């Protein structure tokens, strides 16, 4: 599971924008997402199961809108 962080309506690249976790339990994912958001002062954190190539080709605005429409929000 990829946890993707958004701050000020922009996806942050690098370690401050994405965290990979192997947790499957919902409570553990939520707990990890909350710690991730607090560590990097993120406004939103979404869970993404698969990271296909098409997401890499999107610009920042498209990517953020895709997260909001299609992914589960944890924070």
PQR file with spaces between the fields and no chain letter, atoms N, CA, C, O and H, PARSE charges and radii, in Angstrom:
ATOM       1  N    UNK     1       0.858   -1.172    0.000 -0.4000 1.5000
ATOM       2  CA   UNK     1       0.000    0.000    0.000 -0.0000 2.0000
ATOM       3  C    UNK     1       0.901    1.231    0.000  0.5500 1.7000
ATOM       4  O    UNK     1       1.852    1.330    0.776 -0.5500 1.4000
ATOM       5  N    UNK     2       0.583    2.145   -0.874 -0.4000 1.5000
ATOM       6  CA   UNK     2       1.266    3.426   -0.926 -0.0000 2.0000
ATOM       7  C    UNK     2       0.418    4.450   -0.181  0.5500 1.7000
ATOM       8  O    UNK     2      -0.783    4.560   -0.429 -0.5500 1.4000
ATOM       9  H    UNK     2      -0.189    2.065   -1.504  0.4000 1.0000
ATOM      10  N    UNK     3       1.022    5.185    0.709 -0.4000 1.5000
ATOM      11  CA   UNK     3       0.359    6.314    1.347 -0.0000 2.0000
ATOM      12  C    UNK     3       0.907    7.569    0.687  0.5500 1.7000
ATOM      13  O    UNK     3       2.108    7.834    0.739 -0.5500 1.4000
ATOM      14  H    UNK     3       1.998    5.096    0.910  0.4000 1.0000
ATOM      15  N    UNK     4       0.025    8.336    0.070 -0.4000 1.5000
ATOM      16  CA   UNK     4       0.408    9.514   -0.695 -0.0000 2.0000
ATOM      17  C    UNK     4      -0.048   10.754    0.062  0.5500 1.7000
ATOM      18  O    UNK     4      -1.223   10.875    0.408 -0.5500 1.4000
ATOM      19  H    UNK     4      -0.950    8.121    0.028  0.4000 1.0000
ATOM      20  N    UNK     5       0.872   11.668    0.318 -0.4000 1.5000
ATOM      21  CA   UNK     5       0.566   12.880    1.067 -0.0000 2.0000
ATOM      22  C    UNK     5       0.370   14.089    0.172  0.5500 1.7000
ATOM      23  O    UNK     5       1.073   14.256   -0.824 -0.5500 1.4000
ATOM      24  H    UNK     5       1.827   11.569    0.037  0.4000 1.0000
ATOM      25  N    UNK     6      -0.588   14.930    0.533 -0.4000 1.5000
ATOM      26  CA   UNK     6      -0.878   16.166   -0.193 -0.0000 2.0000
ATOM      27  C    UNK     6      -0.792   17.322    0.798  0.5500 1.7000
ATOM      28  O    UNK     6      -1.365   17.270    1.886 -0.5500 1.4000
ATOM      29  H    UNK     6      -1.159   14.794    1.342  0.4000 1.0000
ATOM      30  N    UNK     7      -0.067   18.362    0.402 -0.4000 1.5000
ATOM      31  CA   UNK     7       0.064   19.552    1.251 -0.0000 2.0000
ATOM      32  C    UNK     7      -0.185   20.777    0.385  0.5500 1.7000
ATOM      33  O    UNK     7       0.437   20.932   -0.666 -0.5500 1.4000
ATOM      34  H    UNK     7       0.399   18.404   -0.481  0.4000 1.0000
ATOM      35  N    UNK     8      -1.091   21.646    0.818 -0.4000 1.5000
ATOM      36  CA   UNK     8      -1.460   22.850    0.066 -0.0000 2.0000
ATOM      37  C    UNK     8      -1.921   22.517   -1.353  0.5500 1.7000
ATOM      38  O    UNK     8      -1.558   23.209   -2.304 -0.5500 1.4000
ATOM      39  H    UNK     8      -1.596   21.519    1.672  0.4000 1.0000
ATOM      40  N    UNK     9      -2.724   21.454   -1.494 -0.4000 1.5000
ATOM      41  CA   UNK     9      -3.281   20.995   -2.772 -0.0000 2.0000
ATOM      42  C    UNK     9      -2.231   20.538   -3.769  0.5500 1.7000
ATOM      43  O    UNK     9      -2.506   20.498   -4.968 -0.5500 1.4000
ATOM      44  H    UNK     9      -3.019   20.892   -0.721  0.4000 1.0000
ATOM      45  N    UNK    10      -1.037   20.193   -3.307 -0.4000 1.5000
ATOM      46  CA   UNK    10       0.042   19.736   -4.177 -0.0000 2.0000
ATOM      47  C    UNK    10       0.635   18.465   -3.594  0.5500 1.7000
ATOM      48  O    UNK    10       0.877   18.372   -2.391 -0.5500 1.4000
ATOM      49  H    UNK    10      -0.814   20.226   -2.333  0.4000 1.0000
ATOM      50  N    UNK    11       0.867   17.485   -4.465 -0.4000 1.5000
ATOM      51  CA   UNK    11       1.535   16.247   -4.060 -0.0000 2.0000
ATOM      52  C    UNK    11       3.008   16.548   -3.836  0.5500 1.7000
ATOM      53  O    UNK    11       3.679   17.071   -4.726 -0.5500 1.4000
ATOM      54  H    UNK    11       0.671   17.560   -5.443  0.4000 1.0000
ATOM      55  N    UNK    12       3.503   16.228   -2.676 -0.4000 1.5000
ATOM      56  CA   UNK    12       4.919   16.447   -2.363 -0.0000 2.0000
ATOM      57  C    UNK    12       5.733   15.268   -2.863  0.5500 1.7000
ATOM      58  O    UNK    12       5.405   14.121   -2.559 -0.5500 1.4000
ATOM      59  H    UNK    12       2.958   15.803   -1.953  0.4000 1.0000
ATOM      60  N    UNK    13       6.770   15.525   -3.611 -0.4000 1.5000
ATOM      61  CA   UNK    13       7.618   14.453   -4.144 -0.0000 2.0000
ATOM      62  C    UNK    13       8.595   13.966   -3.077  0.5500 1.7000
ATOM      63  O    UNK    13       8.854   14.659   -2.093 -0.5500 1.4000
ATOM      64  H    UNK    13       7.036   16.457   -3.857  0.4000 1.0000
ATOM      65  N    UNK    14       9.123   12.789   -3.280 -0.4000 1.5000
ATOM      66  CA   UNK    14      10.141   12.250   -2.390 -0.0000 2.0000
ATOM      67  C    UNK    14       9.556   11.625   -1.134  0.5500 1.7000
ATOM      68  O    UNK    14       8.386   11.245   -1.096 -0.5500 1.4000
ATOM      69  H    UNK    14       8.912   12.225   -4.079  0.4000 1.0000
ATOM      70  N    UNK    15      10.396   11.525   -0.104 -0.4000 1.5000
ATOM      71  CA   UNK    15      10.001   10.877    1.142 -0.0000 2.0000
ATOM      72  C    UNK    15       8.878   11.609    1.859  0.5500 1.7000
ATOM      73  O    UNK    15       8.106   10.989    2.591 -0.5500 1.4000
ATOM      74  H    UNK    15      11.347   11.833   -0.135  0.4000 1.0000
ATOM      75  N    UNK    16       8.777   12.908    1.662 -0.4000 1.5000
ATOM      76  CA   UNK    16       7.722   13.658    2.344 -0.0000 2.0000
ATOM      77  C    UNK    16       6.374   13.518    1.654  0.5500 1.7000
ATOM      78  O    UNK    16       5.366   13.992    2.178 -0.5500 1.4000
ATOM      79  H    UNK    16       9.404   13.412    1.068  0.4000 1.0000
ATOM      80  N    UNK    17       6.333   12.876    0.487 -0.4000 1.5000
ATOM      81  CA   UNK    17       5.084   12.735   -0.243 -0.0000 2.0000
ATOM      82  C    UNK    17       4.567   11.321   -0.355  0.5500 1.7000
ATOM      83  O    UNK    17       3.383   11.120   -0.625 -0.5500 1.4000
ATOM      84  H    UNK    17       7.152   12.491    0.061  0.4000 1.0000
ATOM      85  N    UNK    18       5.427   10.333   -0.155 -0.4000 1.5000
ATOM      86  CA   UNK    18       4.973    8.951   -0.315 -0.0000 2.0000
ATOM      87  C    UNK    18       5.638    8.046    0.718  0.5500 1.7000
ATOM      88  O    UNK    18       6.827    8.169    1.011 -0.5500 1.4000
ATOM      89  H    UNK    18       6.389   10.496    0.064  0.4000 1.0000
ATOM      90  N    UNK    19       4.844    7.148    1.251 -0.4000 1.5000
ATOM      91  CA   UNK    19       5.322    6.161    2.208 -0.0000 2.0000
ATOM      92  C    UNK    19       4.784    4.807    1.771  0.5500 1.7000
ATOM      93  O    UNK    19       3.586    4.669    1.521 -0.5500 1.4000
ATOM      94  H    UNK    19       3.877    7.049    1.013  0.4000 1.0000
ATOM      95  N    UNK    20       5.642    3.820    1.678 -0.4000 1.5000
ATOM      96  CA   UNK    20       5.218    2.469    1.313 -0.0000 2.0000
ATOM      97  C    UNK    20       5.106    1.653    2.591  0.5500 1.7000
ATOM      98  O    UNK    20       6.025    1.624    3.410 -0.5500 1.4000
ATOM      99  H    UNK    20       6.614    3.932    1.881  0.4000 1.0000
ATOM     100  N    UNK    21       3.972    0.995    2.747 -0.4000 1.5000
ATOM     101  CA   UNK    21       3.754    0.180    3.941 -0.0000 2.0000
ATOM     102  C    UNK    21       3.217   -1.192    3.550  0.5500 1.7000
ATOM     103  O    UNK    21       2.570   -1.340    2.513 -0.5500 1.4000
ATOM     104  H    UNK    21       3.226    1.018    2.082  0.4000 1.0000
ATOM     105  N    UNK    22       3.482   -2.169    4.364 -0.4000 1.5000
ATOM     106  CA   UNK    22       2.983   -3.524    4.111 -0.0000 2.0000
ATOM     107  C    UNK    22       1.780   -3.870    4.979  0.5500 1.7000
ATOM     108  O    UNK    22       1.252   -4.980    4.906 -0.5500 1.4000
ATOM     109  H    UNK    22       4.008   -2.049    5.206  0.4000 1.0000
ATOM     110  N    UNK    23       1.350   -2.920    5.797 -0.4000 1.5000
ATOM     111  CA   UNK    23       0.200   -3.173    6.663 -0.0000 2.0000
ATOM     112  C    UNK    23      -1.058   -3.390    5.830  0.5500 1.7000
ATOM     113  O    UNK    23      -1.242   -2.773    4.781 -0.5500 1.4000
ATOM     114  H    UNK    23       1.778   -2.018    5.856  0.4000 1.0000
ATOM     115  N    UNK    24      -1.923   -4.281    6.320 -0.4000 1.5000
ATOM     116  CA   UNK    24      -3.194   -4.537    5.653 -0.0000 2.0000
ATOM     117  C    UNK    24      -4.378   -4.200    6.549  0.5500 1.7000
ATOM     118  O    UNK    24      -5.476   -3.932    6.060 -0.5500 1.4000
ATOM     119  H    UNK    24      -1.774   -4.782    7.172  0.4000 1.0000
ATOM     120  N    UNK    25      -4.159   -4.212    7.844 -0.4000 1.5000
ATOM     121  CA   UNK    25      -5.238   -3.899    8.787 -0.0000 2.0000
ATOM     122  C    UNK    25      -5.588   -2.422    8.695  0.5500 1.7000
ATOM     123  O    UNK    25      -4.711   -1.559    8.687 -0.5500 1.4000
ATOM     124  H    UNK    25      -3.267   -4.430    8.241  0.4000 1.0000
ATOM     125  N    UNK    26      -6.874   -2.152    8.626 -0.4000 1.5000
ATOM     126  CA   UNK    26      -7.359   -0.786    8.440 -0.0000 2.0000
ATOM     127  C    UNK    26      -6.907    0.140    9.574  0.5500 1.7000
ATOM     128  O    UNK    26      -6.507    1.277    9.320 -0.5500 1.4000
ATOM     129  H    UNK    26      -7.586   -2.853    8.633  0.4000 1.0000
ATOM     130  N    UNK    27      -6.967   -0.334   10.811 -0.4000 1.5000
ATOM     131  CA   UNK    27      -6.573    0.504   11.939 -0.0000 2.0000
ATOM     132  C    UNK    27      -5.086    0.844   11.875  0.5500 1.7000
ATOM     133  O    UNK    27      -4.692    1.949   12.248 -0.5500 1.4000
ATOM     134  H    UNK    27      -7.292   -1.257   11.017  0.4000 1.0000
ATOM     135  N    UNK    28      -4.258   -0.087   11.407 -0.4000 1.5000
ATOM     136  CA   UNK    28      -2.822    0.141   11.320 -0.0000 2.0000
ATOM     137  C    UNK    28      -2.494    1.110   10.189  0.5500 1.7000
ATOM     138  O    UNK    28      -1.591    1.935   10.324 -0.5500 1.4000
ATOM     139  H    UNK    28      -4.578   -0.984   11.104  0.4000 1.0000
ATOM     140  N    UNK    29      -3.218    1.018    9.075 -0.4000 1.5000
ATOM     141  CA   UNK    29      -3.029    1.952    7.971 -0.0000 2.0000
ATOM     142  C    UNK    29      -3.399    3.370    8.402  0.5500 1.7000
ATOM     143  O    UNK    29      -2.688    4.326    8.091 -0.5500 1.4000
ATOM     144  H    UNK    29      -3.952    0.348    8.965  0.4000 1.0000
ATOM     145  N    UNK    30      -4.510    3.500    9.117 -0.4000 1.5000
ATOM     146  CA   UNK    30      -4.947    4.819    9.586 -0.0000 2.0000
ATOM     147  C    UNK    30      -3.924    5.402   10.567  0.5500 1.7000
ATOM     148  O    UNK    30      -3.584    6.582   10.493 -0.5500 1.4000
ATOM     149  H    UNK    30      -5.088    2.723    9.370  0.4000 1.0000
ATOM     150  N    UNK    31      -3.443    4.565   11.480 -0.4000 1.5000
ATOM     151  CA   UNK    31      -2.451    5.006   12.467 -0.0000 2.0000
ATOM     152  C    UNK    31      -1.160    5.462   11.778  0.5500 1.7000
ATOM     153  O    UNK    31      -0.601    6.501   12.129 -0.5500 1.4000
ATOM     154  H    UNK    31      -3.719    3.606   11.541  0.4000 1.0000
ATOM     155  N    UNK    32      -0.692    4.690   10.808 -0.4000 1.5000
ATOM     156  CA   UNK    32       0.526    5.026   10.073 -0.0000 2.0000
ATOM     157  C    UNK    32       0.335    6.306    9.263  0.5500 1.7000
ATOM     158  O    UNK    32       1.233    7.147    9.205 -0.5500 1.4000
ATOM     159  H    UNK    32      -1.145    3.845   10.524  0.4000 1.0000
ATOM     160  N    UNK    33      -0.828    6.452    8.642 -0.4000 1.5000
ATOM     161  CA   UNK    33      -1.133    7.657    7.855 -0.0000 2.0000
ATOM     162  C    UNK    33      -1.152    8.895    8.747  0.5500 1.7000
ATOM     163  O    UNK    33      -0.677    9.957    8.343 -0.5500 1.4000
ATOM     164  H    UNK    33      -1.557    5.769    8.689  0.4000 1.0000
ATOM     165  N    UNK    34      -1.692    8.769    9.942 -0.4000 1.5000
ATOM     166  CA   UNK    34      -1.731    9.909   10.856 -0.0000 2.0000
ATOM     167  C    UNK    34      -0.325   10.314   11.298  0.5500 1.7000
ATOM     168  O    UNK    34      -0.021   11.504   11.384 -0.5500 1.4000
ATOM     169  H    UNK    34      -2.078    7.907   10.270  0.4000 1.0000
ATOM     170  N    UNK    35       0.524    9.341   11.574 -0.4000 1.5000
ATOM     171  CA   UNK    35       1.905    9.647   11.948 -0.0000 2.0000
ATOM     172  C    UNK    35       2.668   10.272   10.775  0.5500 1.7000
ATOM     173  O    UNK    35       3.453   11.203   10.957 -0.5500 1.4000
ATOM     174  H    UNK    35       0.277    8.375   11.503  0.4000 1.0000
ATOM     175  N    UNK    36       2.426    9.750    9.577 -0.4000 1.5000
ATOM     176  CA   UNK    36       3.048   10.277    8.357 -0.0000 2.0000
ATOM     177  C    UNK    36       2.638   11.732    8.133  0.5500 1.7000
ATOM     178  O    UNK    36       3.477   12.577    7.821 -0.5500 1.4000
ATOM     179  H    UNK    36       1.788    8.994    9.429  0.4000 1.0000
ATOM     180  N    UNK    37       1.352   12.020    8.293 -0.4000 1.5000
ATOM     181  CA   UNK    37       0.840   13.388    8.118 -0.0000 2.0000
ATOM     182  C    UNK    37       1.434   14.334    9.155  0.5500 1.7000
ATOM     183  O    UNK    37       1.785   15.468    8.829 -0.5500 1.4000
ATOM     184  H    UNK    37       0.670   11.333    8.547  0.4000 1.0000
ATOM     185  N    UNK    38       1.547   13.885   10.387 -0.4000 1.5000
ATOM     186  CA   UNK    38       2.097   14.727   11.452 -0.0000 2.0000
ATOM     187  C    UNK    38       3.586   14.993   11.223  0.5500 1.7000
ATOM     188  O    UNK    38       4.065   16.099   11.474 -0.5500 1.4000
ATOM     189  H    UNK    38       1.262   12.964   10.652  0.4000 1.0000
ATOM     190  N    UNK    39       4.306   13.994   10.753 -0.4000 1.5000
ATOM     191  CA   UNK    39       5.746   14.118   10.562 -0.0000 2.0000
ATOM     192  C    UNK    39       6.090   15.162    9.498  0.5500 1.7000
ATOM     193  O    UNK    39       7.060   15.905    9.649 -0.5500 1.4000
ATOM     194  H    UNK    39       3.917   13.096   10.549  0.4000 1.0000
ATOM     195  N    UNK    40       5.296   15.219    8.422 -0.4000 1.5000
ATOM     196  CA   UNK    40       5.589   16.128    7.312 -0.0000 2.0000
ATOM     197  C    UNK    40       4.563   17.257    7.172  0.5500 1.7000
ATOM     198  O    UNK    40       4.549   17.943    6.149 -0.5500 1.4000
ATOM     199  H    UNK    40       4.508   14.615    8.300  0.4000 1.0000
ATOM     200  N    UNK    41       3.720   17.461    8.162 -0.4000 1.5000
ATOM     201  CA   UNK    41       2.692   18.514    8.161 -0.0000 2.0000
ATOM     202  C    UNK    41       1.818   18.453    6.909  0.5500 1.7000
ATOM     203  O    UNK    41       1.605   19.466    6.243 -0.5500 1.4000
ATOM     204  H    UNK    41       3.731   16.904    8.993  0.4000 1.0000
ATOM     205  N    UNK    42       1.321   17.271    6.599 -0.4000 1.5000
ATOM     206  CA   UNK    42       0.490   17.066    5.408 -0.0000 2.0000
ATOM     207  C    UNK    42      -0.967   17.381    5.708  0.5500 1.7000
ATOM     208  O    UNK    42      -1.437   17.157    6.823 -0.5500 1.4000
ATOM     209  H    UNK    42       1.494   16.448    7.140  0.4000 1.0000
ATOM     210  N    UNK    43      -1.678   17.898    4.720 -0.4000 1.5000
ATOM     211  CA   UNK    43      -3.099   18.203    4.864 -0.0000 2.0000
ATOM     212  C    UNK    43      -3.972   16.974    4.639  0.5500 1.7000
ATOM     213  O    UNK    43      -4.991   16.801    5.306 -0.5500 1.4000
ATOM     214  H    UNK    43      -1.296   18.080    3.814  0.4000 1.0000
ATOM     215  N    UNK    44      -3.567   16.115    3.691 -0.4000 1.5000
ATOM     216  CA   UNK    44      -4.347   14.938    3.337 -0.0000 2.0000
ATOM     217  C    UNK    44      -3.405   13.773    3.095  0.5500 1.7000
ATOM     218  O    UNK    44      -2.275   13.966    2.646 -0.5500 1.4000
ATOM     219  H    UNK    44      -2.739   16.256    3.148  0.4000 1.0000
ATOM     220  N    UNK    45      -3.866   12.557    3.393 -0.4000 1.5000
ATOM     221  CA   UNK    45      -3.115   11.346    3.079 -0.0000 2.0000
ATOM     222  C    UNK    45      -4.099   10.340    2.487  0.5500 1.7000
ATOM     223  O    UNK    45      -5.156   10.073    3.059 -0.5500 1.4000
ATOM     224  H    UNK    45      -4.784   12.400    3.757  0.4000 1.0000
ATOM     225  N    UNK    46      -3.730    9.786    1.325 -0.4000 1.5000
ATOM     226  CA   UNK    46      -4.577    8.824    0.623 -0.0000 2.0000
ATOM     227  C    UNK    46      -3.852    7.498    0.493  0.5500 1.7000
ATOM     228  O    UNK    46      -2.623    7.452    0.423 -0.5500 1.4000
ATOM     229  H    UNK    46      -2.872   10.003    0.861  0.4000 1.0000
ATOM     230  N    UNK    47      -4.626    6.416    0.461 -0.4000 1.5000
ATOM     231  CA   UNK    47      -4.082    5.085    0.247 -0.0000 2.0000
ATOM     232  C    UNK    47      -4.236    4.674   -1.199  0.5500 1.7000
ATOM     233  O    UNK    47      -5.306    4.840   -1.786 -0.5500 1.4000
ATOM     234  H    UNK    47      -5.624    6.453    0.517  0.4000 1.0000
ATOM     235  N    UNK    48      -3.174    4.138   -1.779 -0.4000 1.5000
ATOM     236  CA   UNK    48      -3.161    3.719   -3.173 -0.0000 2.0000
ATOM     237  C    UNK    48      -2.596    2.315   -3.227  0.5500 1.7000
ATOM     238  O    UNK    48      -1.456    2.091   -2.819 -0.5500 1.4000
ATOM     239  H    UNK    48      -2.305    4.003   -1.303  0.4000 1.0000
ATOM     240  N    UNK    49      -3.383    1.355   -3.730 -0.4000 1.5000
ATOM     241  CA   UNK    49      -2.934   -0.040   -3.765 -0.0000 2.0000
ATOM     242  C    UNK    49      -1.919   -0.305   -4.867  0.5500 1.7000
ATOM     243  O    UNK    49      -0.937   -1.016   -4.655 -0.5500 1.4000
ATOM     244  H    UNK    49      -4.309    1.537   -4.061  0.4000 1.0000
ATOM     245  N    UNK    50      -2.153    0.265   -6.036 -0.4000 1.5000
ATOM     246  CA   UNK    50      -1.296    0.031   -7.194 -0.0000 2.0000
ATOM     247  C    UNK    50      -0.867    1.375   -7.762  0.5500 1.7000
ATOM     248  O    UNK    50      -1.667    2.308   -7.828 -0.5500 1.4000
ATOM     249  H    UNK    50      -2.951    0.843   -6.208  0.4000 1.0000
ATOM     250  N    UNK    51       0.384    1.475   -8.169 -0.4000 1.5000
ATOM     251  CA   UNK    51       0.916    2.731   -8.715 -0.0000 2.0000
ATOM     252  C    UNK    51       1.283    2.497  -10.184  0.5500 1.7000
ATOM     253  O    UNK    51       2.443    2.225  -10.493 -0.5500 1.4000
ATOM     254  H    UNK    51       1.034    0.717   -8.115  0.4000 1.0000
ATOM     255  N    UNK    52       0.297    2.600  -11.096 -0.4000 1.5000
ATOM     256  CA   UNK    52       0.566    2.310  -12.510 -0.0000 2.0000
ATOM     257  C    UNK    52       1.348    3.432  -13.205  0.5500 1.7000
ATOM     258  O    UNK    52       1.455    4.541  -12.682 -0.5500 1.4000
ATOM     259  H    UNK    52      -0.645    2.821  -10.845  0.4000 1.0000
ATOM     260  N    UNK    53       1.881    3.134  -14.361 -0.4000 1.5000
ATOM     261  CA   UNK    53       2.677    4.082  -15.139 -0.0000 2.0000
ATOM     262  C    UNK    53       1.904    5.350  -15.478  0.5500 1.7000
ATOM     263  O    UNK    53       2.478    6.439  -15.493 -0.5500 1.4000
ATOM     264  H    UNK    53       1.794    2.232  -14.785  0.4000 1.0000
ATOM     265  N    UNK    54       0.609    5.222  -15.751 -0.4000 1.5000
ATOM     266  CA   UNK    54      -0.183    6.403  -16.129 -0.0000 2.0000
ATOM     267  C    UNK    54      -0.184    7.481  -15.048  0.5500 1.7000
ATOM     268  O    UNK    54      -0.296    8.667  -15.360 -0.5500 1.4000
ATOM     269  H    UNK    54       0.142    4.338  -15.739  0.4000 1.0000
ATOM     270  N    UNK    55      -0.062    7.088  -13.794 -0.4000 1.5000
ATOM     271  CA   UNK    55       0.009    8.086  -12.719 -0.0000 2.0000
ATOM     272  C    UNK    55       1.315    8.864  -12.772  0.5500 1.7000
ATOM     273  O    UNK    55       1.342   10.049  -12.440 -0.5500 1.4000
ATOM     274  H    UNK    55       0.028    6.125  -13.541  0.4000 1.0000
ATOM     275  N    UNK    56       2.382    8.222  -13.180 -0.4000 1.5000
ATOM     276  CA   UNK    56       3.675    8.895  -13.293 -0.0000 2.0000
ATOM     277  C    UNK    56       3.666    9.946  -14.402  0.5500 1.7000
ATOM     278  O    UNK    56       4.430   10.911  -14.358 -0.5500 1.4000
ATOM     279  H    UNK    56       2.359    7.259  -13.449  0.4000 1.0000
ATOM     280  N    UNK    57       2.804    9.755  -15.387 -0.4000 1.5000
ATOM     281  CA   UNK    57       2.760   10.655  -16.537 -0.0000 2.0000
ATOM     282  C    UNK    57       1.818   11.841  -16.325  0.5500 1.7000
ATOM     283  O    UNK    57       1.763   12.736  -17.168 -0.5500 1.4000
ATOM     284  H    UNK    57       2.184    8.971  -15.423  0.4000 1.0000
ATOM     285  N    UNK    58       1.091   11.863  -15.233 -0.4000 1.5000
ATOM     286  CA   UNK    58       0.176   12.972  -14.943 -0.0000 2.0000
ATOM     287  C    UNK    58       0.942   14.143  -14.341  0.5500 1.7000
ATOM     288  O    UNK    58       1.976   13.969  -13.696 -0.5500 1.4000
ATOM     289  H    UNK    58       1.136   11.136  -14.548  0.4000 1.0000
ATOM     290  N    UNK    59       0.406   15.347  -14.571 -0.4000 1.5000
ATOM     291  CA   UNK    59       1.006   16.486  -13.882 -0.0000 2.0000
ATOM     292  C    UNK    59       0.454   16.522  -12.450  0.5500 1.7000
ATOM     293  O    UNK    59      -0.416   15.727  -12.093 -0.5500 1.4000
ATOM     294  H    UNK    59      -0.433   15.489  -15.095  0.4000 1.0000
ATOM     295  N    UNK    60       0.960   17.437  -11.648 -0.4000 1.5000
ATOM     296  CA   UNK    60       0.632   17.459  -10.228 -0.0000 2.0000
ATOM     297  C    UNK    60      -0.859   17.657   -9.963  0.5500 1.7000
ATOM     298  O    UNK    60      -1.421   17.006   -9.082 -0.5500 1.4000
ATOM     299  H    UNK    60       1.667   18.083  -11.938  0.4000 1.0000
ATOM     300  N    UNK    61      -1.499   18.541  -10.710 -0.4000 1.5000
ATOM     301  CA   UNK    61      -2.923   18.807  -10.510 -0.0000 2.0000
ATOM     302  C    UNK    61      -3.769   17.587  -10.854  0.5500 1.7000
ATOM     303  O    UNK    61      -4.674   17.225  -10.103 -0.5500 1.4000
ATOM     304  H    UNK    61      -1.043   19.070  -11.426  0.4000 1.0000
ATOM     305  N    UNK    62      -3.476   16.950  -11.990 -0.4000 1.5000
ATOM     306  CA   UNK    62      -4.213   15.751  -12.401 -0.0000 2.0000
ATOM     307  C    UNK    62      -4.037   14.635  -11.382  0.5500 1.7000
ATOM     308  O    UNK    62      -4.995   13.945  -11.031 -0.5500 1.4000
ATOM     309  H    UNK    62      -2.741   17.244  -12.601  0.4000 1.0000
ATOM     310  N    UNK    63      -2.808   14.462  -10.909 -0.4000 1.5000
ATOM     311  CA   UNK    63      -2.513   13.404   -9.959 -0.0000 2.0000
ATOM     312  C    UNK    63      -3.283   13.611   -8.655  0.5500 1.7000
ATOM     313  O    UNK    63      -3.859   12.669   -8.112 -0.5500 1.4000
ATOM     314  H    UNK    63      -2.029   15.022  -11.193  0.4000 1.0000
ATOM     315  N    UNK    64      -3.289   14.838   -8.161 -0.4000 1.5000
ATOM     316  CA   UNK    64      -4.003   15.143   -6.924 -0.0000 2.0000
ATOM     317  C    UNK    64      -5.498   14.908   -7.089  0.5500 1.7000
ATOM     318  O    UNK    64      -6.139   14.353   -6.196 -0.5500 1.4000
ATOM     319  H    UNK    64      -2.821   15.603   -8.602  0.4000 1.0000
ATOM     320  N    UNK    65      -6.061   15.322   -8.217 -0.4000 1.5000
ATOM     321  CA   UNK    65      -7.492   15.100   -8.474 -0.0000 2.0000
ATOM     322  C    UNK    65      -7.804   13.614   -8.588  0.5500 1.7000
ATOM     323  O    UNK    65      -8.852   13.165   -8.123 -0.5500 1.4000
ATOM     324  H    UNK    65      -5.541   15.773   -8.943  0.4000 1.0000
ATOM     325  N    UNK    66      -6.909   12.847   -9.199 -0.4000 1.5000
ATOM     326  CA   UNK    66      -7.090   11.397   -9.296 -0.0000 2.0000
ATOM     327  C    UNK    66      -7.125   10.775   -7.897  0.5500 1.7000
ATOM     328  O    UNK    66      -7.966    9.921   -7.615 -0.5500 1.4000
ATOM     329  H    UNK    66      -6.057   13.212   -9.577  0.4000 1.0000
ATOM     330  N    UNK    67      -6.219   11.199   -7.033 -0.4000 1.5000
ATOM     331  CA   UNK    67      -6.206   10.684   -5.660 -0.0000 2.0000
ATOM     332  C    UNK    67      -7.533   10.974   -4.967  0.5500 1.7000
ATOM     333  O    UNK    67      -8.112   10.098   -4.325 -0.5500 1.4000
ATOM     334  H    UNK    67      -5.536   11.892   -7.262  0.4000 1.0000
ATOM     335  N    UNK    68      -8.000   12.188   -5.099 -0.4000 1.5000
ATOM     336  CA   UNK    68      -9.232   12.593   -4.425 -0.0000 2.0000
ATOM     337  C    UNK    68     -10.462   11.840   -4.927  0.5500 1.7000
ATOM     338  O    UNK    68     -11.371   11.544   -4.152 -0.5500 1.4000
ATOM     339  H    UNK    68      -7.529   12.900   -5.620  0.4000 1.0000
ATOM     340  N    UNK    69     -10.490   11.536   -6.204 -0.4000 1.5000
ATOM     341  CA   UNK    69     -11.635   10.826   -6.791 -0.0000 2.0000
ATOM     342  C    UNK    69     -11.601    9.326   -6.549  0.5500 1.7000
ATOM     343  O    UNK    69     -12.644    8.716   -6.315 -0.5500 1.4000
ATOM     344  H    UNK    69      -9.751   11.777   -6.834  0.4000 1.0000
ATOM     345  N    UNK    70     -10.408    8.716   -6.603 -0.4000 1.5000
ATOM     346  CA   UNK    70     -10.329    7.260   -6.684 -0.0000 2.0000
ATOM     347  C    UNK    70      -9.695    6.542   -5.491  0.5500 1.7000
ATOM     348  O    UNK    70      -9.742    5.313   -5.427 -0.5500 1.4000
ATOM     349  H    UNK    70      -9.560    9.212   -6.793  0.4000 1.0000
ATOM     350  N    UNK    71      -9.115    7.263   -4.563 -0.4000 1.5000
ATOM     351  CA   UNK    71      -8.384    6.606   -3.478 -0.0000 2.0000
ATOM     352  C    UNK    71      -9.051    6.871   -2.136  0.5500 1.7000
ATOM     353  O    UNK    71      -9.808    7.827   -1.965 -0.5500 1.4000
ATOM     354  H    UNK    71      -9.076    8.261   -4.615  0.4000 1.0000
ATOM     355  N    UNK    72      -8.743    5.993   -1.197 -0.4000 1.5000
ATOM     356  CA   UNK    72      -9.303    6.128    0.144 -0.0000 2.0000
ATOM     357  C    UNK    72      -8.512    7.160    0.934  0.5500 1.7000
ATOM     358  O    UNK    72      -7.283    7.110    0.981 -0.5500 1.4000
ATOM     359  H    UNK    72      -8.129    5.216   -1.336  0.4000 1.0000
ATOM     360  N    UNK    73      -9.228    8.098    1.558 -0.4000 1.5000
ATOM     361  CA   UNK    73      -8.578    9.143    2.346 -0.0000 2.0000
ATOM     362  C    UNK    73      -8.449    8.655    3.791  0.5500 1.7000
ATOM     363  O    UNK    73      -9.415    8.185    4.391 -0.5500 1.4000
ATOM     364  H    UNK    73     -10.227    8.138    1.520  0.4000 1.0000
ATOM     365  N    UNK    74      -7.235    8.777    4.334 -0.4000 1.5000
ATOM     366  CA   UNK    74      -6.985    8.391    5.728 -0.0000 2.0000
ATOM     367  C    UNK    74      -6.861    9.599    6.649  0.5500 1.7000
ATOM     368  O    UNK    74      -7.195    9.506    7.831 -0.5500 1.4000
ATOM     369  H    UNK    74      -6.450    9.159    3.846  0.4000 1.0000
ATOM     370  N    UNK    75      -6.393   10.718    6.137 -0.4000 1.5000
ATOM     371  CA   UNK    75      -6.243   11.932    6.961 -0.0000 2.0000
ATOM     372  C    UNK    75      -6.883   13.075    6.204  0.5500 1.7000
ATOM     373  O    UNK    75      -6.889   14.208    6.686 -0.5500 1.4000
ATOM     374  H    UNK    75      -6.121   10.794    5.177  0.4000 1.0000
